[in-house]
Amino acid sequence: MDLFCAAVLDPLLSDNGNDYTEDEDMDDDEDWPPTKVEVVCVGLGRTGTTSLAIAFDMLGHHSYHDDELLELAFHDDEDDEEMFEEIGKKGYDVSFRTNAATAVKYNAKVILTVRVSPESYARSWAKLAHASIVSLQRIPFKWFARVQEIYPTIEDEFLYEATTLGNNPPQPEQYMNETLLAMVYVDYNERLIETVPAEDLLVFNVKEGWDPLCRFLNIPIPVDNKGRQLPFPNVNNAAKKAGEMLVFDLVPYTWWIVPALLIYALICFVKWFVHRFGGACEHPRMTLGLLGLLGNVFGGGAHESAELIETVSLVGGDEENLKESKLGKMRKRTKVRILRG
């Protein structure tokens, strides 16, 4: 899951999406023993980082990836080395958060994920950037507190980091310029390759599968209980990502359908209730009992319940039946007086 998707879906799926705090993610971590980060993955977004994170989980490692990165919106004041050490203390031995310079300082192995071409990266990134920057500021996404809390982090990533070419100032207005995005991608990769010693660096395309990754880590390729090689994970592929982007594009224009249907259902229920139980209908005692109960529940008494019966009857278009009912009651009272007299 991309950080963008995590920010959007979590408020919808969690019970306390509007009460997120900076310590919440750390409190929910697995009870893993403290360790140190051994591998740092420094590829840009949309280069297979999610697939690689799942691959590390399959290899028995604990990856600090997108879902955990939600807390970064509350840790902007921490420097990279402090965060690197904190990640290890929480039991993560693989980080997708740390920069290359810190990885080199701590003698961690570095993996740079890449795509087939810079143009492929730029196309994919531009689509995600549009959804992240534009859709998150539309209704209903802008109503979620957690989305808005993390939005500055997303904005910084898409508007500034992704448009900073070398030592030049960022060009946030060009955040969907595919030519610029491709140039930034190439420049970033070249600088990173120059920073990390060759023996500690793997330039990796997830389409290559297990072999180069496991050789770099000096571990065996994972197999199932029958000794067959497990397939390398492939998530966030083009079809899946296109579907996600379509959803996020459509939601701002279709979200109102759900409350509209709920309102319509409520109106239908009220009309049915009035028609079924209102006024002098064929079940007056049931009506009186039910409306009396409603009156008691909402603080009314017998007088209020009687008024409620009349009101519901009139709303339901049953005024004639109501009049006939009252006339019948008057005739009964007159007959009783005559008999008593």
MOVENFEN-V513088 format. One record per backbone hydrogen bond with DSSP energy under -1.0 kcal/mol. CO is the residue of the C=O (numbers start at 0). NH is the residue of the N-H. If there is no record, write none. Layout:
BEGIN
CO;NH
CO;NH
END
This chain:
BEGIN
1;5
2;6
3;7
4;8
5;9
8;12
9;13
15;18
20;23
22;26
23;27
25;28
29;31
37;108
38;94
39;110
47;51
48;52
49;53
50;54
51;55
52;56
53;57
54;58
55;60
56;59
61;92
61;93
63;95
64;68
67;70
68;71
69;72
70;73
71;74
74;77
78;82
79;83
80;84
81;85
82;86
83;87
84;88
85;89
86;91
87;34
87;90
92;37
92;38
93;63
94;40
98;102
99;103
100;104
101;105
102;107
103;106
108;39
109;201
110;41
111;203
116;120
117;121
118;122
119;123
120;124
121;125
122;126
123;127
124;128
125;129
126;130
127;131
128;132
129;133
133;136
134;137
137;141
139;142
140;143
143;147
144;148
145;149
149;153
150;154
151;155
152;156
153;157
154;158
155;159
155;160
156;161
160;163
164;167
170;173
171;174
173;176
176;180
177;181
178;182
179;183
180;184
181;185
182;186
183;187
184;188
185;189
186;190
187;191
188;192
189;193
190;194
191;195
196;199
197;200
199;109
201;111
203;113
204;207
205;208
209;213
210;214
211;215
212;216
213;218
221;229
223;226
227;223
236;240
237;241
238;242
239;243
240;244
241;245
242;246
243;247
244;248
245;249
246;250
249;252
249;253
250;254
253;256
254;257
255;259
256;260
257;261
258;262
259;263
260;264
261;265
262;266
263;267
264;268
265;269
266;270
267;271
268;272
269;273
270;274
271;275
272;276
273;277
278;280
282;286
283;287
284;288
285;289
286;290
287;291
288;292
289;293
290;294
291;295
292;296
293;297
294;299
295;298
300;304
301;305
302;306
303;307
304;308
305;309
306;310
307;311
308;312
309;313
310;314
311;315
312;317
313;316
317;321
318;322
319;323
320;324
321;325
322;326
323;327
324;328
325;329
326;330
327;331
328;332
329;333
330;334
331;335
332;336
333;337
334;338
335;339
336;340
END
